[in-house]
Amino acid sequence: MVLSPADKSNVKGAWAKIGGHGAQYGAEALTRMFLGFPFTKTYFHHFDLSPGSAQIQAHGKKVADALTTAVDHLDDLPGALSDLSDLHAHKLRVDPVNFKFLSHCLLVTLAAHHPADFTPAVHASLDKFLAAVGTVLTSKYR
């Protein structure tokens, strides 16, 4: 999926507003995913999945850091996320649909924290961005 110049601008602008809250929002999105889609917990059987646990916080930071890398490399998502794609496809073997669930939960989290900034255009751009990230992360499954 190709991001237009307006999409790229919207994504960068929205991500800049997240600032130092990326890890918090990542953890919140993971918690939403585990509650809304409980079967996604399968990949985290070794985690303390209670909301706010240190392991959820740490993985939320990893999610946020990976998305920050993606935002910083919008013109080369495959190159920027290649190692992460390998990890999820070959070692962790995460079901690709889980990326869609997490993307949805991230959108909900961002909208909840930044309602005034979450315009329809920004929502659409972030949705396209997260879909593109999901496509890259699942590209090595084939």
N, CA, C and O atoms as a GROMACS GRO file, in nm:
protein
  568
    1MET      N    1   0.084  -0.116   0.000
    1MET     CA    2   0.000   0.000   0.000
    1MET      C    3   0.089   0.123   0.000
    1MET      O    4   0.182   0.135   0.081
    2VAL      N    5   0.062   0.213  -0.089
    2VAL     CA    6   0.143   0.332  -0.105
    2VAL      C    7   0.085   0.445  -0.020
    2VAL      O    8  -0.034   0.474  -0.023
    3LEU      N    9   0.172   0.506   0.055
    3LEU     CA   10   0.132   0.621   0.134
    3LEU      C   11   0.155   0.748   0.052
    3LEU      O   12   0.264   0.771   0.001
    4SER      N   13   0.053   0.830   0.040
    4SER     CA   14   0.064   0.956  -0.033
    4SER      C   15   0.147   1.054   0.051
    4SER      O   16   0.170   1.032   0.169
    5PRO      N   17   0.191   1.163  -0.013
    5PRO     CA   18   0.261   1.265   0.066
    5PRO      C   19   0.176   1.316   0.183
    5PRO      O   20   0.229   1.344   0.291
    6ALA      N   21   0.045   1.330   0.162
    6ALA     CA   22  -0.043   1.375   0.272
    6ALA      C   23  -0.048   1.270   0.383
    6ALA      O   24  -0.048   1.304   0.501
    7ASP      N   25  -0.053   1.142   0.344
    7ASP     CA   26  -0.052   1.035   0.445
    7ASP      C   27   0.076   1.040   0.527
    7ASP      O   28   0.073   1.030   0.650
    8LYS      N   29   0.188   1.054   0.459
    8LYS     CA   30   0.317   1.058   0.529
    8LYS      C   31   0.322   1.175   0.626
    8LYS      O   32   0.371   1.162   0.738
    9SER      N   33   0.272   1.289   0.582
    9SER     CA   34   0.269   1.406   0.669
    9SER      C   35   0.179   1.383   0.790
    9SER      O   36   0.215   1.418   0.902
   10ASN      N   37   0.063   1.324   0.767
   10ASN     CA   38  -0.029   1.294   0.877
   10ASN      C   39   0.032   1.196   0.976
   10ASN      O   40   0.019   1.213   1.098
   11VAL      N   41   0.098   1.093   0.925
   11VAL     CA   42   0.159   0.992   1.012
   11VAL      C   43   0.271   1.054   1.095
   11VAL      O   44   0.278   1.034   1.216
   12LYS      N   45   0.358   1.130   1.030
   12LYS     CA   46   0.467   1.193   1.103
   12LYS      C   47   0.416   1.292   1.207
   12LYS      O   48   0.469   1.301   1.318
   13GLY      N   49   0.313   1.367   1.171
   13GLY     CA   50   0.255   1.463   1.264
   13GLY      C   51   0.191   1.396   1.384
   13GLY      O   52   0.209   1.438   1.498
   14ALA      N   53   0.116   1.290   1.357
   14ALA     CA   54   0.050   1.217   1.466
   14ALA      C   55   0.154   1.152   1.556
   14ALA      O   56   0.141   1.156   1.679
   15TRP      N   57   0.256   1.093   1.496
   15TRP     CA   58   0.358   1.024   1.577
   15TRP      C   59   0.437   1.123   1.661
   15TRP      O   60   0.477   1.091   1.773
   16ALA      N   61   0.459   1.243   1.608
   16ALA     CA   62   0.531   1.345   1.684
   16ALA      C   63   0.452   1.385   1.809
   16ALA      O   64   0.512   1.416   1.912
   17LYS      N   65   0.320   1.384   1.800
   17LYS     CA   66   0.236   1.422   1.915
   17LYS      C   67   0.237   1.314   2.023
   17LYS      O   68   0.206   1.341   2.139
   18ILE      N   69   0.271   1.193   1.985
   18ILE     CA   70   0.277   1.084   2.082
   18ILE      C   71   0.393   1.108   2.178
   18ILE      O   72   0.385   1.078   2.298
   19GLY      N   73   0.500   1.162   2.123
   19GLY     CA   74   0.614   1.200   2.205
   19GLY      C   75   0.665   1.087   2.292
   19GLY      O   76   0.686   0.975   2.244
   20GLY      N   77   0.683   1.115   2.418
   20GLY     CA   78   0.738   1.018   2.512
   20GLY      C   79   0.635   0.918   2.564
   20GLY      O   80   0.664   0.842   2.656
   21HIS      N   81   0.515   0.917   2.506
   21HIS     CA   82   0.410   0.826   2.552
   21HIS      C   83   0.403   0.697   2.470
   21HIS      O   84   0.314   0.616   2.493
   22GLY      N   85   0.495   0.677   2.377
   22GLY     CA   86   0.489   0.561   2.289
   22GLY      C   87   0.484   0.428   2.363
   22GLY      O   88   0.402   0.342   2.331
   23ALA      N   89   0.569   0.412   2.461
   23ALA     CA   90   0.572   0.286   2.537
   23ALA      C   91   0.441   0.266   2.613
   23ALA      O   92   0.388   0.155   2.618
   24GLN      N   93   0.388   0.374   2.671
   24GLN     CA   94   0.262   0.366   2.743
   24GLN      C   95   0.149   0.326   2.648
   24GLN      O   96   0.069   0.238   2.680
   25TYR      N   97   0.143   0.391   2.532
   25TYR     CA   98   0.037   0.362   2.436
   25TYR      C   99   0.052   0.221   2.378
   25TYR      O  100  -0.047   0.153   2.353
   26GLY      N  101   0.177   0.180   2.356
   26GLY     CA  102   0.200   0.044   2.307
   26GLY      C  103   0.151  -0.060   2.406
   26GLY      O  104   0.088  -0.158   2.368
   27ALA      N  105   0.181  -0.037   2.534
   27ALA     CA  106   0.136  -0.130   2.639
   27ALA      C  107  -0.016  -0.128   2.650
   27ALA      O  108  -0.079  -0.233   2.669
   28GLU      N  109  -0.075  -0.011   2.640
   28GLU     CA  110  -0.220  -0.001   2.647
   28GLU      C  111  -0.286  -0.074   2.529
   28GLU      O  112  -0.387  -0.142   2.546
   29ALA      N  113  -0.227  -0.058   2.411
   29ALA     CA  114  -0.281  -0.127   2.293
   29ALA      C  115  -0.269  -0.279   2.308
   29ALA      O  116  -0.361  -0.353   2.271
   30LEU      N  117  -0.158  -0.325   2.361
   30LEU     CA  118  -0.142  -0.469   2.385
   30LEU      C  119  -0.246  -0.519   2.483
   30LEU      O  120  -0.307  -0.624   2.462
   31THR      N  121  -0.268  -0.444   2.591
   31THR     CA  122  -0.368  -0.483   2.690
   31THR      C  123  -0.507  -0.489   2.625
   31THR      O  124  -0.583  -0.582   2.649
   32ARG      N  125  -0.540  -0.388   2.543
   32ARG     CA  126  -0.668  -0.389   2.471
   32ARG      C  127  -0.678  -0.514   2.382
   32ARG      O  128  -0.783  -0.577   2.376
   33MET      N  129  -0.569  -0.547   2.315
   33MET     CA  130  -0.570  -0.662   2.226
   33MET      C  131  -0.594  -0.790   2.306
   33MET      O  132  -0.675  -0.874   2.266
   34PHE      N  133  -0.525  -0.806   2.416
   34PHE     CA  134  -0.542  -0.927   2.496
   34PHE      C  135  -0.683  -0.939   2.553
   34PHE      O  136  -0.736  -1.049   2.565
   35LEU      N  137  -0.743  -0.826   2.587
   35LEU     CA  138  -0.879  -0.829   2.640
   35LEU      C  139  -0.983  -0.849   2.530
   35LEU      O  140  -1.079  -0.925   2.547
   36GLY      N  141  -0.963  -0.783   2.418
   36GLY     CA  142  -1.060  -0.791   2.308
   36GLY      C  143  -1.046  -0.914   2.222
   36GLY      O  144  -1.143  -0.963   2.165
   37PHE      N  145  -0.924  -0.965   2.212
   37PHE     CA  146  -0.894  -1.081   2.130
   37PHE      C  147  -0.811  -1.178   2.214
   37PHE      O  148  -0.691  -1.193   2.191
   38PRO      N  149  -0.873  -1.243   2.311
   38PRO     CA  150  -0.798  -1.321   2.410
   38PRO      C  151  -0.711  -1.433   2.351
   38PRO      O  152  -0.613  -1.474   2.413
   39PHE      N  153  -0.746  -1.481   2.234
   39PHE     CA  154  -0.665  -1.587   2.173
   39PHE      C  155  -0.527  -1.538   2.133
   39PHE      O  156  -0.438  -1.619   2.107
   40THR      N  157  -0.506  -1.405   2.128
   40THR     CA  158  -0.373  -1.352   2.097
   40THR      C  159  -0.274  -1.373   2.211
   40THR      O  160  -0.154  -1.358   2.192
   41LYS      N  161  -0.325  -1.407   2.328
   41LYS     CA  162  -0.238  -1.433   2.443
   41LYS      C  163  -0.150  -1.556   2.422
   41LYS      O  164  -0.050  -1.575   2.492
   42THR      N  165  -0.187  -1.639   2.327
   42THR     CA  166  -0.114  -1.764   2.301
   42THR      C  167   0.036  -1.742   2.286
   42THR      O  168   0.116  -1.824   2.330
   43TYR      N  169   0.072  -1.632   2.223
   43TYR     CA  170   0.213  -1.605   2.196
   43TYR      C  171   0.286  -1.545   2.316
   43TYR      O  172   0.407  -1.523   2.311
   44PHE      N  173   0.212  -1.520   2.422
   44PHE     CA  174   0.268  -1.454   2.540
   44PHE      C  175   0.244  -1.535   2.667
   44PHE      O  176   0.228  -1.479   2.775
   45HIS      N  177   0.242  -1.668   2.652
   45HIS     CA  178   0.212  -1.756   2.766
   45HIS      C  179   0.310  -1.739   2.881
   45HIS      O  180   0.277  -1.769   2.995
   46HIS      N  181   0.428  -1.690   2.851
   46HIS     CA  182   0.532  -1.674   2.953
   46HIS      C  183   0.530  -1.534   3.016
   46HIS      O  184   0.613  -1.503   3.102
   47PHE      N  185   0.435  -1.449   2.974
   47PHE     CA  186   0.424  -1.313   3.026
   47PHE      C  187   0.325  -1.306   3.141
   47PHE      O  188   0.231  -1.386   3.150
   48ASP      N  189   0.347  -1.210   3.228
   48ASP     CA  190   0.245  -1.167   3.323
   48ASP      C  191   0.156  -1.072   3.242
   48ASP      O  192   0.197  -0.961   3.210
   49LEU      N  193   0.036  -1.116   3.211
   49LEU     CA  194  -0.052  -1.040   3.122
   49LEU      C  195  -0.146  -0.946   3.196
   49LEU      O  196  -0.240  -0.893   3.136
   50SER      N  197  -0.123  -0.924   3.324
   50SER     CA  198  -0.208  -0.830   3.395
   50SER      C  199  -0.177  -0.688   3.346
   50SER      O  200  -0.061  -0.655   3.320
   51PRO      N  201  -0.282  -0.606   3.333
   51PRO     CA  202  -0.260  -0.469   3.285
   51PRO      C  203  -0.154  -0.396   3.365
   51PRO      O  204  -0.156  -0.396   3.488
   52GLY      N  205  -0.062  -0.335   3.295
   52GLY     CA  206   0.044  -0.259   3.360
   52GLY      C  207   0.163  -0.340   3.405
   52GLY      O  208   0.255  -0.284   3.465
   53SER      N  209   0.165  -0.471   3.378
   53SER     CA  210   0.280  -0.552   3.422
   53SER      C  211   0.408  -0.504   3.353
   53SER      O  212   0.404  -0.442   3.247
   54ALA      N  213   0.519  -0.534   3.415
   54ALA     CA  214   0.649  -0.493   3.359
   54ALA      C  215   0.671  -0.553   3.221
   54ALA      O  216   0.728  -0.489   3.134
   55GLN      N  217   0.625  -0.676   3.201
   55GLN     CA  218   0.646  -0.742   3.071
   55GLN      C  219   0.560  -0.677   2.962
   55GLN      O  220   0.604  -0.662   2.849
   56ILE      N  221   0.437  -0.640   2.997
   56ILE     CA  222   0.352  -0.571   2.900
   56ILE      C  223   0.412  -0.434   2.868
   56ILE      O  224   0.414  -0.392   2.753
   57GLN      N  225   0.460  -0.366   2.970
   57GLN     CA  226   0.523  -0.235   2.949
   57GLN      C  227   0.645  -0.248   2.858
   57GLN      O  228   0.665  -0.167   2.767
   58ALA      N  229   0.727  -0.348   2.882
   58ALA     CA  230   0.848  -0.367   2.802
   58ALA      C  231   0.814  -0.400   2.657
   58ALA      O  232   0.877  -0.349   2.564
   59HIS      N  233   0.715  -0.485   2.638
   59HIS     CA  234   0.678  -0.520   2.500
   59HIS      C  235   0.609  -0.401   2.432
   59HIS      O  236   0.625  -0.380   2.311
   60GLY      N  237   0.533  -0.324   2.508
   60GLY     CA  238   0.473  -0.203   2.453
   60GLY      C  239   0.579  -0.107   2.403
   60GLY      O  240   0.561  -0.041   2.300
   61LYS      N  241   0.689  -0.098   2.476
   61LYS     CA  242   0.801  -0.013   2.432
   61LYS      C  243   0.861  -0.067   2.303
   61LYS      O  244   0.897   0.011   2.214
   62LYS      N  245   0.874  -0.198   2.292
   62LYS     CA  246   0.927  -0.258   2.168
   62LYS      C  247   0.837  -0.226   2.050
   62LYS      O  248   0.885  -0.194   1.941
   63VAL      N  249   0.707  -0.236   2.071
   63VAL     CA  250   0.612  -0.203   1.965
   63VAL      C  251   0.628  -0.057   1.924
   63VAL      O  252   0.637  -0.026   1.805
   64ALA      N  253   0.631   0.031   2.022
   64ALA     CA  254   0.644   0.174   1.994
   64ALA      C  255   0.776   0.205   1.924
   64ALA      O  256   0.779   0.285   1.830
   65ASP      N  257   0.884   0.143   1.968
   65ASP     CA  258   1.014   0.166   1.906
   65ASP      C  259   1.015   0.118   1.761
   65ASP      O  260   1.071   0.184   1.674
   66ALA      N  261   0.953   0.003   1.735
   66ALA     CA  262   0.946  -0.047   1.597
   66ALA      C  263   0.864   0.046   1.510
   66ALA      O  264   0.900   0.071   1.394
   67LEU      N  265   0.755   0.098   1.564
   67LEU     CA  266   0.673   0.192   1.486
   67LEU      C  267   0.746   0.324   1.464
   67LEU      O  268   0.731   0.386   1.359
   68THR      N  269   0.824   0.366   1.562
   68THR     CA  270   0.905   0.488   1.543
   68THR      C  271   1.006   0.466   1.430
   68THR      O  272   1.027   0.554   1.348
   69THR      N  273   1.068   0.349   1.427
   69THR     CA  274   1.159   0.316   1.317
   69THR      C  275   1.085   0.321   1.184
   69THR      O  276   1.136   0.374   1.086
   70ALA      N  277   0.965   0.266   1.181
   70ALA     CA  278   0.886   0.267   1.058
   70ALA      C  279   0.851   0.410   1.016
   70ALA      O  280   0.861   0.444   0.898
   71VAL      N  281   0.811   0.493   1.111
   71VAL     CA  282   0.779   0.633   1.080
   71VAL      C  283   0.902   0.705   1.026
   71VAL      O  284   0.891   0.788   0.936
   72ASP      N  285   1.018   0.673   1.079
   72ASP     CA  286   1.142   0.736   1.034
   72ASP      C  287   1.189   0.685   0.898
   72ASP      O  288   1.279   0.743   0.838
   73HIS      N  289   1.128   0.576   0.849
   73HIS     CA  290   1.168   0.516   0.722
   73HIS      C  291   1.046   0.486   0.634
   73HIS      O  292   1.034   0.376   0.580
   74LEU      N  293   0.957   0.582   0.623
   74LEU     CA  294   0.833   0.559   0.548
   74LEU      C  295   0.857   0.521   0.402
   74LEU      O  296   0.773   0.456   0.340
   75ASP      N  297   0.971   0.563   0.348
   75ASP     CA  298   1.000   0.531   0.209
   75ASP      C  299   1.070   0.397   0.191
   75ASP      O  300   1.093   0.354   0.078
   76ASP      N  301   1.104   0.332   0.301
   76ASP     CA  302   1.168   0.200   0.293
   76ASP      C  303   1.127   0.113   0.411
   76ASP      O  304   1.211   0.069   0.489
   77LEU      N  305   0.999   0.090   0.424
   77LEU     CA  306   0.951   0.004   0.534
   77LEU      C  307   1.009  -0.137   0.527
   77LEU      O  308   1.047  -0.191   0.630
   78PRO      N  309   1.017  -0.199   0.408
   78PRO     CA  310   1.073  -0.335   0.404
   78PRO      C  311   1.217  -0.342   0.456
   78PRO      O  312   1.253  -0.435   0.528
   79GLY      N  313   1.297  -0.245   0.420
   79GLY     CA  314   1.435  -0.244   0.468
   79GLY      C  315   1.444  -0.217   0.616
   79GLY      O  316   1.522  -0.279   0.687
   80ALA      N  317   1.362  -0.123   0.663
   80ALA     CA  318   1.367  -0.083   0.804
   80ALA      C  319   1.316  -0.192   0.897
   80ALA      O  320   1.360  -0.204   1.011
   81LEU      N  321   1.221  -0.274   0.848
   81LEU     CA  322   1.157  -0.374   0.934
   81LEU      C  323   1.194  -0.518   0.898
   81LEU      O  324   1.129  -0.612   0.943
   82SER      N  325   1.297  -0.535   0.817
   82SER     CA  326   1.335  -0.668   0.769
   82SER      C  327   1.366  -0.764   0.884
   82SER      O  328   1.318  -0.877   0.884
   83ASP      N  329   1.447  -0.721   0.978
   83ASP     CA  330   1.484  -0.810   1.090
   83ASP      C  331   1.362  -0.846   1.175
   83ASP      O  332   1.348  -0.960   1.220
   84LEU      N  333   1.275  -0.750   1.196
   84LEU     CA  334   1.154  -0.775   1.273
   84LEU      C  335   1.060  -0.871   1.199
   84LEU      O  336   0.994  -0.955   1.261
   85SER      N  337   1.056  -0.858   1.068
   85SER     CA  338   0.976  -0.949   0.987
   85SER      C  339   1.030  -1.092   0.997
   85SER      O  340   0.954  -1.188   1.013
   86ASP      N  341   1.161  -1.104   0.988
   86ASP     CA  342   1.224  -1.237   1.004
   86ASP      C  343   1.190  -1.297   1.140
   86ASP      O  344   1.154  -1.414   1.150
   87LEU      N  345   1.203  -1.217   1.244
   87LEU     CA  346   1.178  -1.264   1.381
   87LEU      C  347   1.034  -1.317   1.395
   87LEU      O  348   1.013  -1.427   1.447
   88HIS      N  349   0.937  -1.239   1.348
   88HIS     CA  350   0.797  -1.278   1.366
   88HIS      C  351   0.756  -1.394   1.276
   88HIS      O  352   0.670  -1.474   1.312
   89ALA      N  353   0.817  -1.403   1.159
   89ALA     CA  354   0.780  -1.509   1.065
   89ALA      C  355   0.850  -1.641   1.096
   89ALA      O  356   0.787  -1.746   1.095
   90HIS      N  357   0.979  -1.635   1.125
   90HIS     CA  358   1.058  -1.758   1.134
   90HIS      C  359   1.082  -1.809   1.276
   90HIS      O  360   1.087  -1.930   1.299
   91LYS      N  361   1.096  -1.718   1.370
   91LYS     CA  362   1.123  -1.762   1.506
   91LYS      C  363   0.995  -1.767   1.590
   91LYS      O  364   0.964  -1.869   1.651
   92LEU      N  365   0.921  -1.656   1.592
   92LEU     CA  366   0.802  -1.648   1.677
   92LEU      C  367   0.679  -1.712   1.613
   92LEU      O  368   0.589  -1.760   1.682
   93ARG      N  369   0.676  -1.710   1.481
   93ARG     CA  370   0.564  -1.767   1.404
   93ARG      C  371   0.428  -1.715   1.450
   93ARG      O  372   0.335  -1.790   1.478
   94VAL      N  373   0.422  -1.584   1.456
   94VAL     CA  374   0.299  -1.516   1.498
   94VAL      C  375   0.198  -1.523   1.383
   94VAL      O  376   0.233  -1.499   1.268
   95ASP      N  377   0.074  -1.555   1.416
   95ASP     CA  378  -0.032  -1.557   1.316
   95ASP      C  379  -0.045  -1.416   1.259
   95ASP      O  380  -0.064  -1.321   1.335
   96PRO      N  381  -0.036  -1.400   1.127
   96PRO     CA  382  -0.040  -1.267   1.066
   96PRO      C  383  -0.163  -1.184   1.101
   96PRO      O  384  -0.155  -1.061   1.102
   97VAL      N  385  -0.274  -1.246   1.130
   97VAL     CA  386  -0.395  -1.169   1.162
   97VAL      C  387  -0.377  -1.089   1.291
   97VAL      O  388  -0.446  -0.989   1.311
   98ASN      N  389  -0.287  -1.132   1.377
   98ASN     CA  390  -0.265  -1.060   1.502
   98ASN      C  391  -0.213  -0.918   1.480
   98ASN      O  392  -0.237  -0.830   1.563
   99PHE      N  393  -0.143  -0.895   1.370
   99PHE     CA  394  -0.096  -0.760   1.340
   99PHE      C  395  -0.215  -0.667   1.312
   99PHE      O  396  -0.212  -0.549   1.346
  100LYS      N  397  -0.318  -0.721   1.250
  100LYS     CA  398  -0.440  -0.642   1.225
  100LYS      C  399  -0.510  -0.609   1.356
  100LYS      O  400  -0.559  -0.498   1.375
  101PHE      N  401  -0.516  -0.706   1.446
  101PHE     CA  402  -0.579  -0.681   1.575
  101PHE      C  403  -0.502  -0.574   1.654
  101PHE      O  404  -0.562  -0.484   1.713
  102LEU      N  405  -0.370  -0.586   1.655
  102LEU     CA  406  -0.290  -0.487   1.727
  102LEU      C  407  -0.304  -0.349   1.662
  102LEU      O  408  -0.312  -0.248   1.732
  103SER      N  409  -0.306  -0.345   1.530
  103SER     CA  410  -0.323  -0.216   1.461
  103SER      C  411  -0.454  -0.151   1.502
  103SER      O  412  -0.458  -0.031   1.530
  104HIS      N  413  -0.560  -0.230   1.505
  104HIS     CA  414  -0.690  -0.176   1.547
  104HIS      C  415  -0.682  -0.121   1.689
  104HIS      O  416  -0.732  -0.012   1.717
  105CYS      N  417  -0.620  -0.196   1.777
  105CYS     CA  418  -0.610  -0.153   1.917
  105CYS      C  419  -0.521  -0.028   1.931
  105CYS      O  420  -0.546   0.055   2.018
  106LEU      N  421  -0.420  -0.016   1.848
  106LEU     CA  422  -0.338   0.105   1.848
  106LEU      C  423  -0.419   0.225   1.804
  106LEU      O  424  -0.409   0.332   1.863
  107LEU      N  425  -0.500   0.208   1.700
  107LEU     CA  426  -0.584   0.319   1.654
  107LEU      C  427  -0.681   0.363   1.763
  107LEU      O  428  -0.700   0.483   1.785
  108VAL      N  429  -0.742   0.268   1.830
  108VAL     CA  430  -0.835   0.300   1.939
  108VAL      C  431  -0.761   0.374   2.050
  108VAL      O  432  -0.812   0.474   2.102
  109THR      N  433  -0.644   0.327   2.086
  109THR     CA  434  -0.565   0.390   2.192
  109THR      C  435  -0.527   0.533   2.155
  109THR      O  436  -0.541   0.624   2.236
  110LEU      N  437  -0.480   0.551   2.033
  110LEU     CA  438  -0.440   0.686   1.990
  110LEU      C  439  -0.560   0.779   1.985
  110LEU      O  440  -0.550   0.896   2.024
  111ALA      N  441  -0.673   0.730   1.938
  111ALA     CA  442  -0.794   0.812   1.932
  111ALA      C  443  -0.840   0.850   2.073
  111ALA      O  444  -0.887   0.962   2.096
  112ALA      N  445  -0.827   0.758   2.167
  112ALA     CA  446  -0.868   0.786   2.304
  112ALA      C  447  -0.781   0.893   2.370
  112ALA      O  448  -0.831   0.974   2.448
  113HIS      N  449  -0.653   0.893   2.338
  113HIS     CA  450  -0.562   0.988   2.400
  113HIS      C  451  -0.552   1.122   2.326
  113HIS      O  452  -0.516   1.223   2.386
  114HIS      N  453  -0.584   1.121   2.198
  114HIS     CA  454  -0.570   1.242   2.117
  114HIS      C  455  -0.695   1.265   2.032
  114HIS      O  456  -0.686   1.272   1.909
  115PRO      N  457  -0.812   1.277   2.096
  115PRO     CA  458  -0.936   1.286   2.017
  115PRO      C  459  -0.942   1.408   1.925
  115PRO      O  460  -0.994   1.397   1.814
  116ALA      N  461  -0.891   1.520   1.967
  116ALA     CA  462  -0.897   1.640   1.884
  116ALA      C  463  -0.808   1.629   1.760
  116ALA      O  464  -0.837   1.687   1.656
  117ASP      N  465  -0.700   1.554   1.773
  117ASP     CA  466  -0.605   1.538   1.662
  117ASP      C  467  -0.640   1.421   1.571
  117ASP      O  468  -0.584   1.408   1.462
  118PHE      N  469  -0.730   1.337   1.615
  118PHE     CA  470  -0.762   1.215   1.541
  118PHE      C  471  -0.876   1.242   1.443
  118PHE      O  472  -0.987   1.190   1.456
  119THR      N  473  -0.845   1.323   1.344
  119THR     CA  474  -0.942   1.358   1.241
  119THR      C  475  -0.962   1.238   1.148
  119THR      O  476  -0.883   1.144   1.150
  120PRO      N  477  -1.067   1.241   1.067
  120PRO     CA  478  -1.084   1.132   0.969
  120PRO      C  479  -0.963   1.114   0.878
  120PRO      O  480  -0.926   1.001   0.846
  121ALA      N  481  -0.901   1.223   0.837
  121ALA     CA  482  -0.783   1.213   0.749
  121ALA      C  483  -0.666   1.148   0.822
  121ALA      O  484  -0.596   1.064   0.765
  122VAL      N  485  -0.643   1.187   0.947
  122VAL     CA  486  -0.533   1.128   1.024
  122VAL      C  487  -0.563   0.981   1.052
  122VAL      O  488  -0.474   0.896   1.041
  123HIS      N  489  -0.687   0.952   1.086
  123HIS     CA  490  -0.727   0.812   1.109
  123HIS      C  491  -0.698   0.728   0.986
  123HIS      O  492  -0.639   0.621   0.995
  124ALA      N  493  -0.741   0.777   0.869
  124ALA     CA  494  -0.720   0.702   0.745
  124ALA      C  495  -0.571   0.683   0.717
  124ALA      O  496  -0.528   0.575   0.676
  125SER      N  497  -0.493   0.789   0.738
  125SER     CA  498  -0.348   0.779   0.713
  125SER      C  499  -0.281   0.681   0.807
  125SER      O  500  -0.198   0.600   0.765
  126LEU      N  501  -0.316   0.686   0.936
  126LEU     CA  502  -0.258   0.592   1.032
  126LEU      C  503  -0.301   0.449   1.002
  126LEU      O  504  -0.222   0.355   1.017
  127ASP      N  505  -0.425   0.432   0.960
  127ASP     CA  506  -0.473   0.299   0.924
  127ASP      C  507  -0.394   0.244   0.805
  127ASP      O  508  -0.354   0.128   0.806
  128LYS      N  509  -0.372   0.327   0.704
  128LYS     CA  510  -0.292   0.284   0.589
  128LYS      C  511  -0.148   0.252   0.630
  128LYS      O  512  -0.090   0.154   0.584
  129PHE      N  513  -0.092   0.336   0.717
  129PHE     CA  514   0.044   0.314   0.766
  129PHE      C  515   0.055   0.182   0.841
  129PHE      O  516   0.145   0.102   0.814
  130LEU      N  517  -0.036   0.158   0.934
  130LEU     CA  518  -0.031   0.035   1.012
  130LEU      C  519  -0.056  -0.087   0.924
  130LEU      O  520   0.001  -0.194   0.948
  131ALA      N  521  -0.141  -0.074   0.823
  131ALA     CA  522  -0.162  -0.184   0.728
  131ALA      C  523  -0.034  -0.211   0.651
  131ALA      O  524   0.002  -0.327   0.627
  132ALA      N  525   0.036  -0.105   0.612
  132ALA     CA  526   0.162  -0.123   0.540
  132ALA      C  527   0.267  -0.190   0.628
  132ALA      O  528   0.341  -0.277   0.582
  133VAL      N  529   0.272  -0.150   0.754
  133VAL     CA  530   0.365  -0.215   0.848
  133VAL      C  531   0.329  -0.362   0.863
  133VAL      O  532   0.417  -0.448   0.861
  134GLY      N  533   0.201  -0.392   0.878
  134GLY     CA  534   0.157  -0.531   0.889
  134GLY      C  535   0.192  -0.613   0.766
  134GLY      O  536   0.232  -0.729   0.777
  135THR      N  537   0.176  -0.553   0.650
  135THR     CA  538   0.211  -0.621   0.524
  135THR      C  539   0.359  -0.654   0.519
  135THR      O  540   0.398  -0.764   0.479
  136VAL      N  541   0.442  -0.559   0.561
  136VAL     CA  542   0.586  -0.582   0.564
  136VAL      C  543   0.621  -0.692   0.665
  136VAL      O  544   0.701  -0.780   0.636
  137LEU      N  545   0.560  -0.685   0.783
  137LEU     CA  546   0.592  -0.784   0.886
  137LEU      C  547   0.549  -0.925   0.846
  137LEU      O  548   0.607  -1.023   0.894
  138THR      N  549   0.450  -0.936   0.761
  138THR     CA  550   0.403  -1.070   0.718
  138THR      C  551   0.460  -1.110   0.582
  138THR      O  552   0.428  -1.219   0.533
  139SER      N  553   0.541  -1.027   0.522
  139SER     CA  554   0.592  -1.056   0.387
  139SER      C  555   0.682  -1.179   0.381
  139SER      O  556   0.692  -1.243   0.276
  140LYS      N  557   0.746  -1.212   0.489
  140LYS     CA  558   0.839  -1.325   0.488
  140LYS      C  559   0.772  -1.456   0.527
  140LYS      O  560   0.838  -1.559   0.539
  141TYR      N  561   0.642  -1.453   0.546
  141TYR     CA  562   0.565  -1.575   0.576
  141TYR      C  563   0.547  -1.657   0.449
  141TYR      O  564   0.522  -1.777   0.455
  142ARG      N  565   0.558  -1.592   0.336
  142ARG     CA  566   0.531  -1.657   0.207
  142ARG      C  567   0.650  -1.733   0.156
  142ARG      O  568   0.643  -1.793   0.048
   0.00000   0.00000   0.00000
